Amino acid sequence: MNCCPQAAPASELTVKNAAEHVERFVQEELPGCVYPTDRFDGRGIVIAAGGIKFQINAWVAIRMLRMLGCELPIECWYLGARERNAAWEQLVRDYEVQCVNAHEVRKQHPHAKLHGWELKPYAIQHSSFREVLFLDADNVVVRDPTFLFETSQFDESGTIFWPDFGRLGRDRLAWKVFGDIPYRDEPEVESGQIVLDKARCWPALELCHWYMQNSNNFFFRHVHGDKEVFHLAWRRLRLEYAMPTRGIDALPGVM
């Protein structure tokens, strides 16, 4: 059974009671959210690429992937008719790219609030692949990334995150409101690239889904967008993930 419960109404969530709502979901709802073995298969790349700006970026990213020999199928997700570009879809079809309208998917798999940042975990969760490499549209690879699925780190944990520049300080309310999570002195997650096996981290994806339904009216007050939602969902459920020890090289306008 694929269970995607609605989050608590935003009016009910406060700094004082948010952790209680998270605990109730984790204890009462999450055990019924079982990975649907018949829905997903294989490996592939997921890119959120709606609207002309991100489609231009994704065009470069897709061309680079194929030029470097990457043969993984690609899904490009967008938010409804306003973000659709039929001419662009025709251009990328020759590169084994399928374009997916998240608003159509939402008819079967509801989401109370599906905007920009919310699309990323939603597209990962509901893409057709079991094993996913998510790439931001403006993330350009410099070698074929298929090898990431064969690394010992992925084999051991089923999730690879990359570090961001900053760290969540001990005094940040995010540790409390995302579920009374014990503080860790560790990098934030830079979610422009994520590798994961949905079968091994399905509960964390369901928790992300729950958080994201009260994103910009509560949880986004305490973190910057989707990236720490991934981080804190994994930590709340005590799921391990791999992360490169090397940080980011900062160049002008480029991470």
C-alpha positions in Angstrom: 0.0 0.0 0.0 1.3 3.4 -1.0 0.4 5.7 1.9 0.9 9.5 1.5 -1.1 11.1 4.4 -1.9 14.7 4.5 0.1 16.8 6.9 -1.5 18.6 9.9 -3.2 21.9 8.9 -0.7 24.7 9.1 -2.8 26.6 11.7 -2.1 23.7 14.1 1.7 23.8 13.8 3.7 25.9 16.2 7.3 25.8 17.5 5.8 24.3 20.7 3.8 21.5 19.2 5.4 20.7 15.8 7.5 17.9 17.3 4.4 16.3 18.7 2.8 16.3 15.3 5.9 14.7 13.8 6.0 12.0 16.5 2.3 11.2 15.9 2.9 10.8 12.2 6.0 8.7 12.7 4.3 6.4 15.3 0.8 6.2 13.9 0.9 6.8 10.2 4.4 5.9 8.9 4.2 2.2 9.8 1.5 1.8 7.2 3.5 3.6 4.5 4.9 0.5 2.8 7.2 0.7 -0.2 5.1 -0.3 -3.3 7.2 -3.0 -4.9 5.1 -3.1 -8.1 5.5 0.6 -9.0 9.2 1.2 -9.5 12.0 -0.5 -11.4 15.5 0.1 -12.6 17.8 3.2 -12.3 17.4 6.6 -13.8 17.9 10.3 -13.5 15.3 12.8 -12.3 15.5 16.5 -13.1 13.0 19.2 -12.0 12.8 21.3 -15.2 9.7 23.4 -15.6 9.7 26.8 -17.3 12.0 28.2 -19.9 14.9 29.1 -17.5 15.2 25.6 -16.1 14.6 24.0 -19.4 17.5 25.8 -20.9 19.7 24.6 -18.0 18.3 21.1 -18.3 19.1 21.0 -22.0 22.7 21.7 -21.3 22.7 19.1 -18.5 21.1 16.4 -20.6 23.4 17.0 -23.6 26.4 16.7 -21.3 25.1 13.5 -19.7 24.7 11.9 -23.1 28.0 13.3 -24.5 29.8 11.7 -21.6 28.3 8.3 -22.3 25.6 8.2 -19.7 22.8 5.9 -20.9 20.5 6.1 -17.9 16.9 7.1 -18.7 15.9 10.6 -17.7 12.6 12.0 -16.4 12.1 15.8 -16.4 9.3 16.9 -14.1 7.3 20.1 -14.3 4.3 21.8 -12.6 1.3 21.9 -14.9 0.4 23.5 -18.2 2.0 26.8 -17.4 5.5 25.2 -17.2 5.1 22.9 -20.1 6.9 23.5 -23.4 5.9 21.1 -26.1 8.7 22.2 -28.5 11.3 21.5 -25.8 9.8 18.1 -25.1 10.2 17.3 -28.8 13.9 18.4 -28.6 14.8 16.1 -25.7 12.8 13.1 -26.8 15.7 11.9 -28.9 17.9 11.8 -25.8 15.6 9.2 -24.0 13.9 11.9 -21.9 10.4 11.5 -20.6 8.6 14.7 -19.4 6.3 14.3 -16.5 3.5 16.7 -15.4 3.5 16.5 -11.6 0.0 18.0 -11.5 -1.3 14.9 -13.4 0.6 12.6 -11.0 -0.9 14.5 -8.0 -4.4 13.3 -9.1 -3.5 9.8 -8.0 -0.9 10.7 -5.3 -2.2 13.8 -3.5 0.0 16.6 -2.2 -1.4 19.6 -0.4 1.2 22.1 -1.5 3.3 21.4 -4.6 5.4 24.3 -5.8 9.1 24.7 -6.6 11.1 23.2 -3.8 8.3 20.8 -3.0 8.6 19.2 -6.4 12.1 17.8 -5.8 11.2 15.1 -3.2 7.9 14.5 -4.9 9.5 13.8 -8.2 12.1 11.5 -6.6 9.4 9.6 -4.8 7.0 9.2 -7.7 9.4 8.8 -10.6 9.3 5.4 -12.3 12.7 4.3 -11.0 13.6 2.4 -7.9 17.2 3.8 -7.8 17.4 7.5 -8.5 20.0 10.1 -9.3 18.4 13.5 -8.8 20.1 16.4 -10.4 19.1 20.1 -10.3 18.5 21.4 -13.8 21.6 23.7 -13.5 23.8 20.8 -12.2 26.2 19.9 -15.1 28.2 16.7 -14.7 31.8 16.4 -15.9 31.9 12.6 -16.0 29.3 9.8 -16.4 27.7 9.6 -13.0 26.4 6.0 -13.4 29.3 4.7 -11.3 27.7 6.2 -8.2 25.2 3.4 -8.0 28.1 0.9 -7.9 30.0 2.5 -5.0 30.4 0.8 -1.7 28.9 3.8 0.0 25.7 3.4 -1.9 25.7 -0.3 -1.4 26.0 0.2 2.4 23.5 2.9 3.0 21.3 3.3 -0.1 21.6 7.1 0.1 24.4 9.5 -0.9 24.1 13.2 0.0 26.6 16.0 -0.7 27.7 18.6 1.8 26.6 22.2 1.6 28.8 25.2 2.8 27.1 25.6 6.2 26.0 23.7 9.2 22.9 23.8 11.3 23.9 25.4 14.6 23.0 23.8 17.9 20.7 26.7 18.6 18.6 26.4 15.4 14.9 25.6 16.0 15.0 23.1 13.1 16.3 20.4 15.3 13.2 20.8 17.6 10.4 21.4 15.1 11.4 18.6 12.7 10.9 16.1 15.5 13.2 16.7 18.5 16.2 15.5 16.6 19.4 15.3 18.6 21.9 17.9 17.5 24.8 16.8 15.3 27.8 18.9 14.3 27.7 18.0 10.6 27.3 19.7 7.2 24.0 20.7 5.8 22.9 18.8 2.7 23.3 20.4 -0.7 20.5 18.8 -2.6 21.5 19.7 -6.1 22.5 16.0 -6.5 21.1 13.0 -4.5 21.5 9.3 -5.1 19.1 7.0 -3.3 17.4 3.6 -3.4 13.7 4.2 -2.7 13.1 0.7 -1.5 15.6 1.3 1.4 14.6 4.8 2.3 10.9 4.9 1.6 9.9 5.9 5.1 12.2 8.9 4.9 10.6 9.9 1.6 7.2 9.7 3.2 8.4 11.9 6.0 9.7 14.4 3.5 6.3 14.3 1.8 4.6 15.0 5.2 7.0 17.9 6.0 6.6 19.4 2.5 2.8 19.7 2.8 3.4 22.5 5.4 6.6 23.8 3.8 6.4 27.5 3.1 3.9 28.2 5.9 5.9 26.5 8.6 8.9 24.3 8.0 10.6 26.6 5.5 10.7 29.2 8.2 13.3 27.2 9.9 15.4 25.8 7.0 16.3 27.0 3.5 14.2 25.1 1.1 14.2 21.4 0.5 17.8 20.5 1.3 17.5 20.3 5.1 14.1 18.6 4.8 16.0 15.6 3.3 18.7 15.9 5.9 16.4 16.1 8.9 14.0 13.4 7.6 16.9 11.0 7.5 18.2 12.0 10.9 14.7 11.9 12.5 14.3 8.2 11.4 17.9 7.4 12.2 18.7 6.3 8.6 22.3 6.4 7.6 23.6 8.1 4.5 26.9 8.5 2.8 28.5 11.9 2.2 31.8 12.9 0.6 34.3 14.3 3.1 35.5 16.9 0.7 33.6 20.2 0.7 32.6 22.5 -2.1 35.0 24.5 -4.3 33.6 27.9 -4.7 34.3 29.7 -8.0 32.7 33.0 -9.2 29.0 32.1 -9.7 29.6 28.4 -9.5 29.7 25.7 -6.7 
